[in-house]
């Protein structure tokens, strides 16, 4: 199985575990005399088994990804940088507080910020293509 398929499997397992937890919570309590469609203890055992599979799969993915870990971490940090840049005020203006006018001047203007974001997005796209190619050709 290549990494791309392993990542898809990881997502399926994660979803399955979430569904099992929901099933367990929904069926744990019943009124006296009512039947339960699922036994929470058996569902718990299934959660434990699926979690073991998930952990093993994550470890195998991580080990297989070791040659491109720096790219993966770089991409994550670039995404964080983009989020931070998008929250930054970039427009000159003025504010009035208690009758006092204060003029505000941005060091990095909106146009420059947008170029920075675009540059980071371009780098992310290149990294993503490299990672996708690696994930397709690398087997666990």
Order of alpha helices (4+ residues) and beta strands (2+ residues): alpha-alpha-alpha-beta-beta-alpha
